[in-house]
Amino acid sequence: MKRLLFAAVIVLSFSASLVIAQEKVVKKKRPLPHDYGKVVMNNFSESNKMSPVVFDHWLHRAKFACKLCHADIGFSLKAGSTGIRAADNISGYYCGTCHNGKMKINDKTIFESCKKEALKEDKGTCDRCHSYGKDVKREYNFAAFTAGLPKERYGNGIDWEKAERDGNIKLISELPGVTFKRKQMPVQKDFGLEPKIAGLPEIVFSHQKHNIWNGCDICHPDIFAGVKKGAVKYSMTEIFDGKFCGVCHGTVSFPNIDCQRCHVKPV
């Protein structure tokens, strides 16, 4: 009888522990397509009695190559680490590189992001960026803008790679006086990477596809120190933790849960 009671106590204790453990596991909510890649900038906004800035990656990536902002202009790949101030924008750095009220992209003048002396009538302009928690009407509607673009299952729900390849979007990758002229390096051919788990399709990595968006500067040497295949060892755990491929894939580029975008070569 004592043995049965002892066994019952162990089972109940184990069940209780399992319930507690399950309660602690919170499934991460998948963002809506128009919110995927959205960044809230609040290094200095609230401390200066302004709403945080909301930055839509989807709109900017539809017009500009990633390397223009993250290599030439100097935005960090880690949210919040650039430390942008209004004074920087006014001086023509960061957002102010384009948002200066003078630069034209596709014959359209880009609105000025910050002014030395903000007037009451400028409040609407400030709200275009400092829009967190506000009902601000966007100039570009996500659904309307992306209606004709090829669709994908995850992330923004848009196959940006195919959109660029098919000419649905035309990326601006250089700006006069901003882009550093680099010597063009030969682009390596696509190559296979063998997965560590037996039975999974091989990964096919394309330098050509990444070069269109990133160039060499974004990945090397900050993300991948080596330039020789196999020089850098990494795992899916590290990628899901936001390292290596996970720096972009899972934040802005298509997320890692879309396994078939990388594991494409049959065993």
Backbone bond lengths (Angstrom), bond angles and torsions (degrees), N, CA, C in turn:
res aa  C-N    CA-C-N  psi(-1)  N-CA   C-N-CA  omega(-1)  CA-C   N-CA-C  phi
1 M - - - 1.463 - - 1.532 111.05 -
2 K 1.333 115.80 -44.57 1.462 120.99 178.90 1.524 111.01 -60.41
3 R 1.376 114.48 -39.96 1.465 119.02 179.64 1.531 110.93 -63.59
4 L 1.334 116.44 -39.51 1.458 120.68 179.74 1.527 110.96 -66.05
5 L 1.355 115.72 -41.55 1.463 119.44 178.04 1.522 111.21 -64.64
6 F 1.340 115.85 -40.46 1.474 121.35 179.25 1.532 110.60 -62.66
7 A 1.345 115.16 -43.60 1.465 120.27 179.29 1.521 110.90 -64.77
8 A 1.322 115.67 -39.39 1.472 120.06 179.97 1.528 110.84 -63.97
9 V 1.335 116.63 -40.74 1.469 121.70 179.00 1.521 110.22 -61.89
10 I 1.356 117.12 -42.92 1.472 121.84 -179.98 1.535 110.61 -62.55
11 V 1.354 115.37 -44.37 1.474 120.11 -179.78 1.520 110.52 -62.50
12 L 1.358 116.52 -45.11 1.456 120.54 -179.82 1.531 111.69 -64.38
13 S 1.348 115.83 -40.08 1.468 120.39 178.65 1.518 110.72 -63.65
14 F 1.354 116.12 -42.70 1.460 121.21 -179.93 1.535 110.06 -64.61
15 S 1.361 115.68 -42.16 1.466 120.33 -179.75 1.524 110.85 -63.57
16 A 1.335 115.08 -41.56 1.464 119.57 179.60 1.528 110.77 -64.31
17 S 1.344 116.17 -41.92 1.473 120.78 178.92 1.512 110.51 -62.98
18 L 1.350 116.24 -38.98 1.465 121.27 -179.18 1.523 110.52 -65.94
19 V 1.339 116.30 -40.83 1.468 120.71 178.87 1.516 110.53 -63.75
20 I 1.349 116.46 -44.65 1.466 121.43 179.13 1.524 110.58 -61.55
21 A 1.344 116.16 -42.97 1.464 120.77 179.91 1.517 110.97 -63.46
22 Q 1.351 116.62 -39.45 1.454 120.65 -179.79 1.522 111.40 -68.52
23 E 1.342 115.88 -34.31 1.457 119.66 179.43 1.527 111.11 -66.40
24 K 1.330 116.57 -29.77 1.457 120.66 -178.42 1.526 112.04 -77.00
25 V 1.345 117.06 -20.32 1.463 121.30 -179.84 1.518 108.54 -81.59
26 V 1.316 116.86 111.61 1.460 122.35 -179.95 1.522 108.43 -110.54
27 K 1.319 115.68 120.29 1.453 120.11 179.94 1.520 109.54 -69.75
28 K 1.318 115.61 128.23 1.453 121.20 -178.68 1.521 109.82 -69.85
29 K 1.314 115.92 127.01 1.458 121.01 -178.43 1.520 109.99 -74.09
30 R 1.316 115.55 129.10 1.457 119.81 179.22 1.522 109.41 -75.97
31 P 1.347 118.38 127.69 1.466 120.14 -178.99 1.520 111.80 -67.15
32 L 1.308 115.65 153.85 1.454 120.70 174.70 1.530 109.15 -66.32
33 P 1.332 117.90 153.71 1.466 120.46 -176.12 1.533 114.45 -50.93
34 H 1.332 117.88 -41.18 1.470 119.27 -177.92 1.531 112.25 -76.89
35 D 1.328 116.98 -13.62 1.463 120.68 178.84 1.527 112.73 -95.97
36 Y 1.339 117.18 -13.32 1.464 120.07 -178.23 1.535 109.26 -65.44
37 G 1.320 115.94 127.06 1.461 120.93 -178.71 1.516 114.03 86.37
38 K 1.326 116.74 -1.55 1.474 119.51 -179.57 1.522 110.00 -68.05
39 V 1.328 116.21 137.05 1.465 121.86 -179.46 1.523 109.19 -121.22
40 V 1.329 116.64 131.84 1.468 121.95 175.19 1.526 108.05 -103.21
41 M 1.328 116.23 119.78 1.468 122.07 -178.53 1.524 109.36 -102.07
42 N 1.331 115.73 118.78 1.460 119.25 -175.75 1.520 111.53 -141.90
43 N 1.330 116.34 35.63 1.466 118.66 177.94 1.534 111.62 -65.04
44 F 1.343 115.45 -40.32 1.467 119.42 -174.00 1.526 113.64 -131.80
45 S 1.340 117.35 -8.50 1.471 120.02 -171.83 1.523 113.09 -60.63
46 E 1.323 117.58 -60.35 1.464 120.66 -175.12 1.524 112.12 -64.82
47 S 1.327 116.17 -32.13 1.470 118.90 178.21 1.533 110.80 -67.77
48 N 1.342 116.71 -18.90 1.463 122.09 176.00 1.530 111.70 -107.06
49 K 1.367 114.67 21.36 1.462 122.23 174.99 1.529 112.68 60.54
50 M 1.326 115.26 40.62 1.452 121.39 175.87 1.528 109.04 -129.38
51 S 1.315 116.73 154.38 1.462 120.28 176.47 1.524 109.08 -70.65
52 P 1.335 117.48 148.22 1.462 120.41 177.35 1.527 111.68 -59.65
53 V 1.317 115.06 156.25 1.463 121.89 178.80 1.526 109.02 -82.70
54 V 1.321 116.75 136.84 1.464 121.96 174.85 1.519 107.74 -110.65
55 F 1.327 116.19 119.48 1.471 121.73 -177.98 1.522 109.62 -110.37
56 D 1.328 115.79 122.53 1.464 121.87 178.75 1.528 109.87 -93.55
57 H 1.327 115.81 108.96 1.461 119.61 178.64 1.527 111.93 -65.96
58 W 1.344 117.12 -35.69 1.459 119.66 -173.08 1.530 111.57 -59.56
59 L 1.339 117.09 -39.18 1.456 120.47 -177.68 1.524 111.14 -70.38
60 H 1.331 116.58 -42.20 1.459 120.12 -178.37 1.529 111.96 -72.65
61 R 1.332 117.16 -35.02 1.465 118.84 -179.68 1.521 111.22 -74.05
62 A 1.331 117.29 -17.94 1.459 120.99 176.01 1.525 111.48 -76.94
63 K 1.327 116.36 -14.07 1.462 120.57 -176.70 1.532 113.70 -117.82
64 F 1.350 116.31 -29.91 1.459 119.99 -173.08 1.525 111.76 -127.21
65 A 1.321 116.52 146.11 1.463 120.96 172.88 1.531 108.26 -71.64
66 C 1.314 116.15 146.33 1.472 121.41 -178.03 1.531 111.82 -57.87
67 K 1.345 116.04 -35.86 1.468 120.32 -175.77 1.526 112.37 -65.23
68 L 1.337 117.56 -25.51 1.454 119.98 -179.96 1.526 110.71 -64.86
69 C 1.328 116.41 -45.89 1.468 120.67 -178.58 1.524 112.68 -80.14
70 H 1.344 116.23 -42.06 1.462 119.60 -171.08 1.528 114.30 -91.50
71 A 1.324 117.16 -13.32 1.469 119.30 176.46 1.521 110.32 -112.04
72 D 1.332 117.56 -54.62 1.463 120.92 -174.52 1.530 113.20 -76.60
73 I 1.341 116.91 -45.11 1.467 119.70 -177.83 1.520 111.03 -83.27
74 G 1.327 117.74 -33.42 1.465 119.91 171.03 1.511 117.24 105.81
75 F 1.344 117.62 19.61 1.461 119.18 175.61 1.528 109.65 -72.10
76 S 1.329 115.98 133.04 1.460 120.56 176.22 1.522 109.70 -68.23
77 L 1.329 116.17 154.49 1.457 120.86 176.61 1.524 111.73 -80.57
78 K 1.326 116.92 -10.88 1.455 121.27 -179.21 1.519 109.40 -102.39
79 A 1.332 115.65 123.98 1.464 120.48 -177.33 1.525 111.38 -58.60
80 G 1.311 115.54 133.17 1.464 121.56 175.21 1.511 115.25 86.71
81 S 1.338 117.89 -7.38 1.471 119.05 -173.93 1.527 113.43 -93.66
82 T 1.333 118.37 -7.82 1.468 119.77 179.53 1.521 110.91 -78.24
83 G 1.322 116.65 -35.64 1.464 119.57 177.42 1.517 112.91 70.65
84 I 1.333 116.74 52.51 1.462 121.32 -177.00 1.527 110.35 -76.80
85 R 1.324 116.27 133.76 1.461 122.32 174.98 1.528 109.48 -117.07
86 A 1.319 116.00 158.86 1.465 120.86 177.43 1.527 110.47 -57.45
87 A 1.339 116.08 -37.52 1.471 120.28 -179.82 1.524 111.44 -61.79
88 D 1.345 116.47 -33.87 1.465 119.93 177.63 1.525 110.40 -65.48
89 N 1.332 116.26 -44.71 1.461 120.56 179.37 1.522 111.52 -63.38
90 I 1.327 116.59 -41.51 1.466 121.51 179.16 1.534 110.31 -62.30
91 S 1.325 116.11 -34.59 1.470 121.09 -179.50 1.527 112.74 -80.68
92 G 1.338 117.22 -2.15 1.459 120.32 176.47 1.509 114.69 93.73
93 Y 1.336 116.79 15.66 1.460 120.07 177.78 1.538 109.94 -102.12
94 Y 1.338 114.46 165.83 1.466 121.62 176.81 1.539 111.12 49.08
95 C 1.338 118.89 -124.44 1.471 120.82 -178.01 1.532 111.04 -57.87
96 G 1.335 115.86 -33.70 1.461 121.33 -178.47 1.511 114.24 -67.79
97 T 1.326 117.82 -9.87 1.460 120.71 175.96 1.526 110.33 -60.86
98 C 1.321 116.00 -41.39 1.472 121.38 179.00 1.519 112.08 -106.61
99 H 1.328 116.06 -40.65 1.464 120.67 -176.70 1.528 109.72 -84.34
100 N 1.344 114.51 73.45 1.460 120.02 -178.35 1.526 112.78 -125.00
101 G 1.330 116.69 4.76 1.454 120.15 179.75 1.509 114.28 77.08
102 K 1.332 116.57 2.54 1.469 120.86 -178.09 1.531 112.45 -122.59
103 M 1.339 115.65 -39.08 1.459 119.17 -174.87 1.526 111.07 -68.32
104 K 1.333 114.28 139.86 1.456 120.40 177.37 1.515 110.37 -113.22
105 I 1.314 116.27 132.17 1.458 123.16 174.10 1.525 107.05 -120.60
106 N 1.328 115.57 119.76 1.471 120.74 -176.95 1.530 111.17 53.93
107 D 1.335 115.03 45.95 1.473 122.95 177.19 1.523 113.80 65.96
108 K 1.317 117.46 16.08 1.458 120.49 177.72 1.527 109.82 -118.43
109 T 1.324 116.62 128.01 1.462 121.14 -179.78 1.527 110.18 -73.48
110 I 1.321 116.36 129.19 1.465 121.92 -179.29 1.530 109.22 -80.92
111 F 1.316 116.73 130.07 1.463 120.37 -176.76 1.531 111.52 -62.80
112 E 1.319 115.41 151.32 1.463 122.22 -179.06 1.526 109.23 -78.09
113 S 1.322 116.79 128.90 1.463 120.36 -174.63 1.522 113.32 -78.93
114 C 1.316 117.58 -43.24 1.467 121.39 -176.83 1.525 110.00 -139.82
115 K 1.337 115.35 149.97 1.462 120.97 177.33 1.525 109.34 -128.11
116 K 1.331 115.62 152.89 1.462 119.59 179.32 1.518 111.01 -62.11
117 E 1.338 116.25 -40.43 1.451 120.65 179.29 1.527 108.30 -121.88
118 A 1.323 115.82 100.86 1.458 121.08 -178.95 1.526 109.63 -78.05
119 L 1.326 116.51 125.18 1.454 122.23 178.92 1.524 110.26 -97.97
120 K 1.322 116.71 166.07 1.467 120.68 -179.61 1.517 111.15 -59.64
121 E 1.343 116.33 -37.87 1.454 119.83 -179.07 1.534 112.17 -72.19
122 D 1.335 116.02 -11.80 1.466 119.71 177.99 1.526 112.20 -85.69
123 K 1.328 117.33 -6.84 1.464 120.59 -174.90 1.532 111.57 -57.51
124 G 1.331 116.72 -37.03 1.459 120.09 178.90 1.511 111.91 -62.74
125 T 1.340 116.06 -34.92 1.467 120.44 177.62 1.520 110.43 -69.29
126 C 1.328 116.27 -41.45 1.473 119.83 178.05 1.528 110.83 -61.23
127 D 1.331 115.68 -40.03 1.465 120.75 -177.89 1.530 112.47 -66.82
128 R 1.319 118.29 -20.62 1.457 120.53 178.86 1.518 110.58 -61.00
129 C 1.316 116.53 -33.12 1.467 120.94 178.55 1.527 110.88 -104.29
130 H 1.323 116.80 -47.10 1.473 121.40 179.95 1.534 108.33 -81.78
131 S 1.331 115.21 68.85 1.464 120.41 -169.29 1.519 114.51 -112.00
132 Y 1.325 117.76 1.97 1.468 120.03 -176.36 1.530 110.63 -61.99
133 G 1.341 115.19 126.62 1.455 120.16 179.38 1.512 114.15 80.36
134 K 1.333 117.06 5.29 1.462 121.24 -179.24 1.527 109.98 -115.66
135 D 1.308 115.18 155.16 1.460 120.89 176.69 1.526 108.31 -93.72
136 V 1.325 115.28 78.61 1.469 121.37 -176.66 1.523 109.49 -99.70
137 K 1.302 116.28 126.90 1.459 120.77 178.90 1.517 109.72 -74.24
138 R 1.322 116.54 124.81 1.464 121.97 -179.00 1.523 110.93 -82.24
139 E 1.324 115.48 145.49 1.467 119.43 176.85 1.523 110.36 -67.06
140 Y 1.324 115.72 -36.11 1.461 120.88 -179.29 1.524 109.54 -113.38
141 N 1.314 116.02 125.50 1.457 121.62 176.53 1.526 109.06 -90.52
142 F 1.331 116.77 128.56 1.464 120.98 -174.49 1.526 111.86 -57.94
143 A 1.326 117.23 -49.50 1.462 121.19 -176.40 1.523 111.54 -61.81
144 A 1.325 116.47 -43.28 1.461 120.36 -179.10 1.526 111.11 -69.66
145 F 1.333 116.37 -42.09 1.464 121.08 -176.75 1.525 111.21 -65.79
146 T 1.325 117.02 -37.95 1.471 120.72 -174.19 1.523 113.54 -97.41
147 A 1.332 117.50 4.47 1.467 120.81 -174.50 1.529 112.80 -56.02
148 G 1.316 117.75 -37.82 1.465 120.83 -176.78 1.511 114.81 -95.78
149 L 1.333 117.60 6.22 1.463 120.78 -177.89 1.531 110.57 -90.33
150 P 1.350 117.15 150.40 1.475 119.87 179.17 1.518 111.38 -62.88
151 K 1.311 116.06 140.72 1.464 121.29 -173.21 1.532 112.25 -95.81
152 E 1.327 114.23 155.65 1.463 122.82 177.33 1.521 107.02 -140.26
153 R 1.331 117.13 167.32 1.463 120.21 -172.65 1.519 114.57 -79.24
154 Y 1.318 117.53 -34.36 1.460 120.02 -170.07 1.527 111.84 -120.60
155 G 1.327 115.06 -178.40 1.461 120.19 178.77 1.511 111.67 64.09
156 N 1.335 116.46 -127.01 1.463 121.22 176.28 1.520 112.49 -75.65
157 G 1.342 115.99 -7.32 1.453 119.09 -174.74 1.514 111.94 78.23
158 I 1.339 116.72 12.03 1.459 123.16 -179.19 1.518 109.74 -120.01
159 D 1.323 116.77 134.44 1.462 121.39 173.91 1.529 106.96 -87.17
160 W 1.337 115.72 86.55 1.464 120.94 -175.45 1.521 111.91 -63.62
161 E 1.306 116.14 -35.50 1.470 120.38 179.05 1.529 110.73 -60.24
162 K 1.309 115.85 -47.52 1.469 120.84 179.72 1.529 110.60 -68.15
163 A 1.329 116.31 -36.88 1.463 120.23 179.22 1.521 110.81 -60.40
164 E 1.327 116.69 -40.56 1.471 120.48 178.45 1.521 110.47 -71.27
165 R 1.322 115.62 -43.13 1.471 120.32 -177.50 1.528 112.21 -63.92
166 D 1.344 115.85 -36.90 1.464 120.32 -178.28 1.526 113.17 -85.83
167 G 1.339 116.00 -2.52 1.458 119.25 178.20 1.516 114.58 83.52
168 N 1.357 117.87 12.37 1.466 120.53 177.06 1.525 111.18 -68.86
169 I 1.320 115.88 -31.43 1.463 121.33 174.61 1.521 108.27 -128.73
170 K 1.314 116.70 147.89 1.462 121.71 179.35 1.528 108.18 -122.07
171 L 1.316 115.62 111.77 1.459 120.68 -173.46 1.523 111.78 -80.73
172 I 1.318 114.87 137.17 1.459 121.25 171.64 1.524 106.71 -92.87
173 S 1.304 117.35 118.97 1.470 120.99 -175.64 1.519 112.91 -114.20
174 E 1.336 117.15 -2.81 1.464 120.46 179.85 1.517 110.24 -141.01
175 L 1.334 115.54 146.01 1.453 121.85 173.32 1.522 108.40 -130.76
176 P 1.334 118.46 129.39 1.468 120.82 179.06 1.519 111.79 -57.39
177 G 1.305 116.15 133.33 1.456 121.21 179.35 1.513 114.52 80.02
178 V 1.329 116.74 -3.89 1.463 121.29 -179.36 1.525 110.90 -118.30
179 T 1.312 115.73 -47.66 1.467 120.77 -176.07 1.522 111.05 -75.04
180 F 1.317 114.55 128.79 1.462 121.02 176.54 1.524 108.69 -80.43
181 K 1.310 116.46 125.88 1.456 120.46 -178.90 1.527 110.11 -73.61
182 R 1.308 115.77 115.42 1.457 121.38 -178.38 1.517 110.25 -106.46
183 K 1.295 115.92 151.73 1.452 120.23 173.76 1.526 107.97 -73.85
184 Q 1.321 116.01 126.05 1.459 120.80 -176.91 1.521 110.87 -67.98
185 M 1.318 115.99 122.47 1.461 120.95 178.25 1.522 109.68 -90.98
186 P 1.322 117.24 149.63 1.473 119.29 177.10 1.526 110.30 -64.18
187 V 1.313 116.56 134.77 1.464 121.56 -178.34 1.522 109.15 -86.80
188 Q 1.330 115.50 125.39 1.466 120.25 -179.39 1.525 110.76 -66.58
189 K 1.313 114.74 155.31 1.455 120.63 175.75 1.532 109.62 -74.49
190 D 1.327 115.94 159.96 1.465 120.62 175.81 1.520 109.72 -59.14
191 F 1.329 115.98 144.15 1.459 118.86 177.94 1.525 110.47 -139.84
192 G 1.320 115.40 158.77 1.453 121.50 -178.23 1.513 112.50 -93.95
193 L 1.329 115.92 147.63 1.464 122.96 175.21 1.522 107.59 -125.01
194 E 1.311 115.92 124.21 1.461 119.93 -176.17 1.520 110.60 -78.87
195 P 1.334 118.16 125.62 1.469 120.53 178.93 1.519 111.46 -70.35
196 K 1.330 115.56 153.69 1.464 120.11 -178.43 1.521 112.46 -77.56
197 I 1.336 116.46 -20.82 1.458 120.55 179.80 1.516 109.22 -95.34
198 A 1.317 116.28 122.58 1.464 121.53 -177.69 1.524 110.43 -63.17
199 G 1.324 115.89 138.20 1.459 120.78 176.99 1.512 114.22 99.16
200 L 1.339 117.35 -18.13 1.460 120.04 177.96 1.525 109.98 -76.75
201 P 1.330 117.88 144.71 1.464 120.01 175.11 1.530 110.64 -61.48
202 E 1.319 116.16 151.20 1.460 121.11 179.04 1.523 110.75 -66.95
203 I 1.331 114.63 149.09 1.464 120.28 174.70 1.525 108.06 -83.63
204 V 1.312 117.23 134.54 1.458 121.53 173.28 1.529 107.47 -112.19
205 F 1.326 115.73 116.96 1.467 120.89 -179.11 1.525 109.36 -103.61
206 S 1.323 115.60 131.39 1.458 121.27 -179.25 1.523 110.95 -113.35
207 H 1.336 116.26 111.08 1.459 120.54 173.87 1.529 110.48 -66.15
208 Q 1.325 115.95 -35.84 1.458 120.01 -177.23 1.525 111.84 -60.64
209 K 1.351 116.76 -45.46 1.463 120.86 -179.63 1.523 111.12 -64.88
210 H 1.346 115.80 -42.55 1.468 119.48 -179.22 1.526 111.24 -70.38
211 N 1.331 116.82 -31.80 1.465 120.85 -178.37 1.523 111.58 -65.50
212 I 1.326 117.01 -33.33 1.468 120.87 179.76 1.525 110.40 -61.12
213 W 1.327 115.75 -42.05 1.464 120.22 -176.66 1.532 112.18 -90.40
214 N 1.334 116.78 -41.88 1.471 120.58 -168.52 1.518 115.19 -106.57
215 G 1.328 117.97 -22.13 1.450 118.83 -168.09 1.518 108.85 65.42
216 C 1.297 116.97 -156.45 1.471 120.84 177.28 1.530 111.16 -95.44
217 D 1.344 115.12 -27.19 1.460 121.03 -167.70 1.520 114.82 -64.48
218 I 1.320 117.78 -36.18 1.453 119.76 -174.92 1.525 111.66 -69.52
219 C 1.318 116.23 -42.18 1.477 119.88 -176.40 1.528 113.52 -84.41
220 H 1.332 117.14 -37.16 1.469 121.25 -175.47 1.526 110.27 -116.25
221 P 1.329 118.14 129.33 1.469 127.50 4.18 1.532 113.91 -102.40
222 D 1.335 118.31 4.92 1.465 120.27 -171.83 1.522 113.40 -67.34
223 I 1.345 117.05 -40.79 1.464 120.17 -178.16 1.523 110.82 -95.09
224 F 1.316 116.24 -47.74 1.464 122.13 176.97 1.528 107.62 -118.19
225 A 1.330 115.37 106.73 1.461 119.71 -176.09 1.524 112.08 -67.14
226 G 1.314 117.19 -36.80 1.461 120.64 -178.71 1.511 111.81 -90.68
227 V 1.322 116.89 154.50 1.459 121.95 177.51 1.530 110.94 -113.89
228 K 1.321 116.29 4.36 1.458 120.83 179.31 1.531 108.92 -103.60
229 K 1.325 116.37 135.28 1.454 121.04 -179.43 1.528 110.70 -55.42
230 G 1.319 115.68 128.80 1.460 121.47 178.65 1.512 114.76 87.00
231 A 1.352 117.22 -3.55 1.469 119.99 -178.07 1.526 111.59 -70.73
232 V 1.322 116.55 -31.95 1.465 121.19 179.90 1.525 108.94 -108.28
233 K 1.316 116.70 123.31 1.470 121.93 179.20 1.527 109.06 -97.28
234 Y 1.313 116.76 132.96 1.455 119.79 178.47 1.523 109.28 -151.81
235 S 1.327 115.02 163.36 1.463 120.89 -175.82 1.519 109.93 -126.18
236 M 1.341 115.97 167.35 1.461 119.95 177.33 1.524 111.22 -64.90
237 T 1.326 116.23 -31.02 1.470 119.66 177.56 1.525 110.01 -60.12
238 E 1.327 116.33 -44.22 1.463 121.04 179.39 1.530 111.26 -66.91
239 I 1.330 115.62 -38.00 1.469 119.70 178.84 1.517 110.44 -64.62
240 F 1.347 117.02 -43.96 1.468 120.19 177.61 1.523 111.81 -67.04
241 D 1.328 117.29 -21.48 1.465 121.64 176.33 1.524 112.09 -83.17
242 G 1.345 116.79 2.45 1.465 120.54 177.08 1.508 114.54 90.30
243 K 1.335 117.05 18.63 1.457 120.39 177.61 1.527 109.63 -105.74
244 F 1.330 115.65 162.43 1.468 122.51 178.60 1.534 110.61 52.04
245 C 1.322 119.38 -122.30 1.476 121.24 -179.45 1.519 110.97 -57.92
246 G 1.340 116.73 -29.96 1.453 122.11 -177.09 1.511 114.99 -69.66
247 V 1.338 117.68 -9.13 1.463 119.92 175.77 1.529 109.99 -60.40
248 C 1.339 115.86 -39.76 1.473 120.42 -179.70 1.529 112.28 -107.46
249 H 1.337 115.87 -40.53 1.466 119.75 -176.62 1.525 110.38 -81.30
250 G 1.320 113.82 103.61 1.461 120.38 -175.05 1.507 110.66 126.36
251 T 1.340 116.06 -13.66 1.461 120.42 177.36 1.525 110.93 -116.90
252 V 1.333 116.68 -47.18 1.469 121.77 -179.09 1.521 111.19 -129.20
253 S 1.343 116.65 -51.78 1.468 120.12 176.97 1.526 108.80 -72.05
254 F 1.343 116.59 169.15 1.466 118.40 -176.15 1.531 110.89 -53.42
255 P 1.329 117.87 140.81 1.464 121.12 -173.28 1.523 113.59 -73.44
256 N 1.334 114.91 163.15 1.465 121.59 -175.81 1.526 113.74 -69.33
257 I 1.325 117.47 -16.00 1.470 119.33 178.70 1.532 111.20 -71.10
258 D 1.318 117.26 -12.82 1.464 121.13 176.04 1.525 108.38 -87.49
259 C 1.331 115.79 71.49 1.466 122.56 -171.79 1.527 113.38 -57.14
260 Q 1.331 116.49 -36.57 1.455 120.91 -173.06 1.528 113.50 -72.41
261 R 1.327 117.78 -9.31 1.454 119.30 177.29 1.526 111.21 -76.16
262 C 1.332 117.53 -23.99 1.465 121.50 179.70 1.521 111.84 -110.00
263 H 1.331 116.24 -45.42 1.477 121.37 179.57 1.533 109.00 -82.54
264 V 1.314 115.32 80.56 1.469 119.63 -170.36 1.533 114.52 -112.23
265 K 1.332 116.86 -15.94 1.460 119.39 -176.01 1.530 109.45 -95.04
266 P 1.342 117.87 115.42 1.480 120.77 -177.98 1.526 112.45 -57.11
267 V 1.326 115.30 148.86 1.457 120.77 179.82 1.525 108.34 -68.54
